[in-house]
């Protein structure tokens, strides 16, 4: 039985040695970098005046959340007077229209009476023609009044729509980040009055290199990151395909998914990613470093290759690329 245990022990030791030698493999050098940015709102909107006039009320200060009330109210006195004037004219036309319809009804009866007498040869044709003309003119007058009423209705609707423009509104739930107007100030069309932002969704803008962008794409969606030191989930949200000539990088935005803390800009975001870098990763166990002359032995040929050590990363040496050493090359333990 003893020799069987020796054979088994030799086989186990051989397997362990083979596994250890399999670990002595040249790999592509990589390094971990930390992508750092700061949160901001997903969307920002500038509120501008569409009409001229005096601001009579402004409802929200910087930092307040927009509710149902408009952000500010521009004086509507003159447009209200115009609407009132047109409505009075409309009421007068309604009276004229009622009179016209009553007259048409009377003249229609009169025409039918005279027409019947004319067919019975009891009245002259001229009288019948005069009755028909009076009826036609009354009907035309009614049509003219109806057309004038329609024109006034259109003017009233136009003024009502313009009156709405005196209320400068913002989306409910957004936050005022800048206010540029005060009550009593006279504003003009196109003048910026405030900026509001949607902090319901937080995003983090980053400028990344091509390798960093590739690392982001390789992450699961969503992935884990840190916001203000807390673990959160995020995902790659927007990618600007235009190359930034100033930073020599790509502009991307990450979307924060499950942050339960304060929603504001300036929250610090960090995300460690692993990227490929120049050089090769060489296991320390495979390096012969006699007389400051680092070398490795190729497992297949037994050839010795000198190294130029550049750095040290996670227990391995990072060496400059060299002929005969490529990722996947197996090395011999010295």
BABA-236720 format. One record per residue (C-alpha): x, y, z. Coordinates in steps of 0.02 Angstrom, whole numbers, padded with zeros to 5 digits, always signed. Layout:
BABA-236720
XYZ ...
END
This chain:
BABA-236720
+00000+00000+00000 +00146+00117+00034 +00203+00127-00146 +00026+00171-00201 +00022+00318-00083 +00191+00374-00149 +00128+00367-00328 -00030+00462-00282 +00073+00590-00186 +00191+00612-00334 +00041+00636-00450 -00035+00768-00335 +00130+00859-00320 +00151+00852-00509 -00025+00922-00534 +00010+01062-00410 +00173+01101-00498 +00086+01103-00668 -00051+01217-00600 +00082+01332-00529 +00176+01335-00693 +00014+01369-00786 -00002+01527-00681 +00164+01590-00747 +00091+01665-00905 +00126+01833-00987 -00030+01941-00989 -00078+02109-01059 -00041+02246-00936 -00193+02328-00858 -00219+02458-00724 -00362+02521-00620 -00415+02701-00640 -00548+02796-00544 -00672+02896-00646 -00727+03044-00542 -00865+03170-00575 -01002+03270-00493 -01190+03257-00505 -01301+03382-00592 -01482+03391-00646 -01540+03293-00796 -01627+03441-00879 -01620+03630-00860 -01740+03758-00929 -01730+03948-00949 -01893+04040-00917 -01916+04190-01031 -02048+04325-01052 -02158+04312-01206 -02240+04482-01183 -02189+04652-01117 -02257+04726-00957 -02231+04752-00772 -02203+04602-00659 -02335+04608-00522 -02289+04446-00430 -02148+04319-00421 -02188+04161-00325 -02026+04064-00300 -01853+04100-00231 -01692+04010-00276 -01694+03833-00207 -01883+03821-00196 -01981+03685-00285 -02106+03743-00416 -02287+03704-00371 -02453+03740-00456 -02432+03931-00455 -02344+04013-00603 -02168+04074-00576 -02217+04256-00604 -02365+04360-00662 -02351+04505-00786 -02481+04643-00774 -02638+04604-00879 -02734+04768-00855 -02729+04827-01036 -02765+04659-01115 -02909+04633-00992 -02983+04798-01049 -02969+04745-01231 -03055+04581-01195 -03194+04670-01100 -03220+04791-01245 -03233+04649-01371 -03354+04553-01261 -03466+04707-01249 -03462+04722-01438 -03505+04538-01449 -03657+04562-01336 -03717+04707-01447 -03701+04595-01598 -03801+04461-01510 -03944+04587-01488 -03929+04640-01671 -03929+04458-01724 -04087+04424-01625 -04171+04574-01707 -04113+04515-01878 -04182+04339-01851 -04348+04411-01793 -04358+04523-01946 -04315+04378-02062 -04455+04275-01984 -04580+04417-02008 -04526+04455-02187 -04533+04271-02233 -04713+04262-02176 -04753+04423-02268 -04672+04359-02428 -04770+04196-02422 -04933+04293-02396 -04899+04410-02542 -04837+04267-02652 -05000+04174-02621 -05100+04328-02667 -04993+04349-02823 -05030+04171-02880 -05215+04209-02853 -05197+04367-02961 -05246+04472-02811 -05089+04579-02803 -04961+04652-02922 -04797+04566-02965 -04700+04721-02912 -04764+04703-02734 -04713+04519-02732 -04539+04565-02796 -04521+04701-02663 -04566+04576-02525 -04439+04451-02593 -04304+04586-02597 -04340+04639-02418 -04326+04458-02360 -04161+04430-02453 -04085+04589-02382 -04137+04540-02206 -04057+04369-02227 -03895+04447-02293 -03893+04566-02145 -03908+04416-02027 -03762+04330-02114 -03657+04487-02098 -03695+04497-01911 -03648+04312-01891 -03483+04340-01983 -03444+04490-01873 -03481+04385-01719 -03362+04250-01779 -03226+04381-01807 -03251+04450-01632 -03245+04274-01559 -03078+04245-01647 -03009+04409-01577 -03068+04363-01402 -02985+04192-01414 -02825+04273-01477 -02822+04396-01333 -02861+04257-01208 -02714+04158-01276 -02602+04312-01266 -02662+04339-01088 -02599+04166-01041 -02427+04223-01096 -02430+04347-00952 -02411+04198-00835 -02233+04130-00843 -02246+03948-00792 -02121+03810-00752 -02141+03621-00738 -02206+03568-00568 -02076+03483-00460 -01927+03572-00539 -01814+03681-00432 -01771+03864-00458 -01582+03879-00477 -01575+04061-00533 -01697+04207-00521 -01670+04364-00624 -01830+04463-00597 -01917+04554-00454 -02094+04622-00436 -02109+04797-00510 -01980+04765-00645 -02032+04796-00826 -01985+04652-00941 -01981+04633-01129 -02012+04485-01244 -01868+04361-01244 -01795+04423-01080 -01731+04279-00969 -01820+04281-00801 -01757+04123-00714 -01679+03952-00732 -01759+03794-00665 -01687+03619-00659 -01755+03443-00643 -01665+03354-00501 -01785+03208-00504 -01652+03121-00610 -01468+03147-00573 -01333+03126-00704 -01144+03132-00695 -01050+03206-00844 -00878+03130-00878 -00740+03156-01006 -00663+02986-01043 -00525+02918-01153 -00556+02783-01282 -00494+02647-01165 -00600+02713-01022 -00752+02718-01136 -00720+02537-01187 -00709+02490-01003 -00877+02577-00970 -00957+02481-01114 -00894+02316-01044 -00979+02344-00875 -01148+02264-00841 -01299+02379-00853 -01331+02442-00723 -01165+02436-00630 -01113+02479-00452 -01026+02643-00411 -01007+02763-00266 -01096+02927-00237 -01043+03028-00084 -00965+02868-00016 -01125+02765-00034 -01147+02620-00153 -01273+02657-00290 -01318+02590-00462 -01288+02685-00622 -01288+02658-00809 -01213+02736-00965 -01348+02861-01014 -01288+02975-01154 -01135+02974-01266 -01088+03125-01370 -01014+03055-01531 -00923+03218-01564 -00740+03214-01513 -00691+03352-01391 -00540+03435-01467 -00495+03526-01306 -00492+03377-01188 -00452+03246-01321 -00588+03140-01244 -00769+03086-01266 -00907+03170-01167 -01026+03046-01086 -01160+03053-00953 -01200+02921-00822 -01374+02909-00747 -01395+02880-00560 -01534+02754-00527 -01564+02728-00341 -01496+02875-00243 -01603+02911-00090 -01504+03057-00021 -01512+03242-00057 -01545+03280-00239 -01429+03420-00293 -01279+03456-00398 -01101+03430-00338 -01119+03256-00262 -00954+03166-00287 -00960+03011-00396 -00822+02881-00411 -00810+02726-00519 -00656+02613-00527 -00629+02533-00698 -00490+02423-00765 -00410+02476-00929 -00274+02406-01037 -00108+02496-01033 +00061+02488-01118 +00174+02341-01075 +00155+02162-01012 +00114+02086-00844 +00250+01965-00788 +00225+01855-00633 +00358+01893-00503 +00390+01706-00476 +00453+01692-00655 +00579+01835-00644 +00764+01805-00615 +00839+01964-00545 +01023+01931-00523 +01140+02080-00520 +00997+02197-00567 +00975+02105-00731 +00792+02045-00733 +00758+01900-00850 +00629+01764-00882 +00643+01590-00958 +00521+01537-01094 +00440+01372-01046 +00434+01300-01222 +00609+01345-01288 +00704+01374-01128 +00766+01539-01201 +00810+01678-01080 +00736+01849-01115 +00792+02009-01029 +00660+02127-00961 +00641+02313-00941 +00536+02334-00784 +00420+02484-00793 +00310+02465-00640 +00234+02346-00515 +00048+02310-00512 -00049+02190-00397 +00100+02078-00361 +00161+02070-00542 +00295+02165-00636 +00245+02275-00780 +00379+02259-00914 +00403+02341-01083 +00345+02239-01232 +00485+02140-01312 +00507+02020-01456 +00474+01843-01400 +00356+01897-01261 +00173+01908-01306 +00014+01889-01203 -00013+01703-01172 +00172+01655-01173 +00208+01526-01037 +00359+01553-00926 +00467+01432-00830 +00490+01446-00644 +00677+01479-00608 
END
